[in-house]
Amino acid sequence: MVLKSGASSFMSLLLLLVVFAAMRLFAETLSSSQILTIFGGFSGSFVFVLLITFVNNFERTLFGDEFCSKVFPEVVICIFIACSFSATIHRVCGTTW
């Protein structure tokens, strides 16, 4: 089943909020041991994938289907945001993904 850009943008934003809320909810648990800190970084990589999917599909909805995300500014900004989100859980989570 293929979603259109607008629906895919909404779904990726919704999943992004769910993943980030779960990371914040279990922040104390994720920072309690080494393996869970690495899992927190792995969850941060999902934040990046969902964020870049949201940004790209939102831009395609606004600018047309031929639009494509560039390395700068979209990807760089999404990496910075995802790394910052992960670092709010634990500093190592921001560097392990």
C-alpha positions in Angstrom: 0.0 0.0 0.0 1.5 3.3 -1.1 0.6 6.5 0.6 0.5 9.9 -1.1 3.1 12.5 0.0 0.6 14.3 2.3 -0.5 11.2 4.1 3.0 9.8 4.4 4.1 13.1 5.8 1.4 13.0 8.5 2.1 9.3 9.3 5.8 9.9 9.7 5.2 12.9 11.9 2.8 10.9 14.0 5.3 8.0 14.4 8.1 10.5 15.1 6.1 11.9 18.0 5.4 8.4 19.3 9.0 7.3 19.1 10.3 10.5 20.8 7.6 10.4 23.5 8.5 6.8 24.2 12.2 7.8 24.4 11.4 10.6 26.8 9.0 8.3 28.8 11.7 5.7 29.3 14.7 8.1 29.5 15.7 7.0 33.0 15.6 3.3 31.9 17.5 4.0 28.7 20.3 5.7 30.5 20.6 3.1 33.2 23.0 0.7 31.5 25.4 0.6 28.5 23.3 -1.7 26.3 20.1 0.4 26.9 22.1 3.5 26.1 23.1 2.0 22.8 19.4 1.1 22.2 18.6 4.7 22.9 21.0 5.7 20.1 19.4 3.1 17.9 16.0 4.7 18.6 17.5 8.0 17.7 18.3 6.7 14.3 14.6 6.0 13.9 13.9 9.6 14.8 16.2 10.7 12.0 14.6 8.4 9.4 11.1 9.5 10.4 12.1 13.2 10.5 13.8 13.2 7.1 10.7 11.3 5.7 8.4 13.9 7.1 10.5 16.8 5.8 10.9 15.4 2.3 7.2 14.4 1.9 6.1 17.8 3.3 8.3 19.6 0.8 7.0 17.4 -2.0 3.4 18.3 -1.0 4.3 22.0 -1.1 6.6 22.1 -4.1 5.5 19.2 -6.3 6.4 15.6 -6.8 9.7 16.4 -8.6 11.2 17.9 -5.5 14.0 16.1 -3.8 15.8 16.7 -0.5 19.3 17.9 -0.7 22.2 17.1 1.7 22.2 20.8 2.8 20.0 22.1 4.4 17.4 19.3 4.9 19.6 16.3 5.8 22.1 18.3 7.9 19.3 20.0 9.8 17.5 16.7 10.4 20.7 15.0 11.6 21.3 17.9 14.0 17.7 17.7 15.4 17.7 13.9 15.7 21.1 14.1 17.5 19.8 16.8 19.8 16.7 14.7 20.6 18.8 11.6 21.3 21.2 13.7 23.5 18.3 14.7 25.7 18.0 11.0 26.8 21.8 10.5 27.4 24.9 12.1 25.9 26.1 8.8 24.5 22.7 8.2 22.7 23.5 11.2 20.5 26.7 9.6 19.3 25.9 5.9 19.0 23.5 6.0 16.0 
